[in-house]
Amino acid sequence: MRLNEIVFNDAKPVEGYGPGFFRIGGEVIHGAVIAAPSGTRTWGGFDDIAALVALTGEADVIFIGTGADIAHLPDGLRAQLEEAGVGVEAMASPAAARTYNVLLSEGRRVALAMLPI
């Protein structure tokens, strides 16, 4: 088996998570989080739509982690993001973190917003 080192350009990968926190690029963040090429920061959750719309210029798709289990996004959230020109994929936060890391390693323009588990 051949192992290749993955190089993450600007954005930082999700390295771990647990009850109420995420570790992204060596930094522990408690609560909901956004990870994007422009940096990692706390997120206000589903009501903080403006923070997600602000990612439209730097990401083609935003993975939204809905916590420990997959859940439907609130009415209008998906529509507002798609109207702004960015794709949205909702999934449980662990799956969102894994998907984000894989596509990030491929050099794709992705962002991540997650609620804690």
Secondary structure, 3 states (H helix, E strand, C coil): CCCCCCCCCCCCCEEEEECCEEEECCEEEECCEEEECCEEEECCCCCCHHHHHCCCCCCCEEEEECCCCCCCCCCCHHHHHHHCCCEEEEECHHHHHHHHHHHHHCCCCEEEEECCC
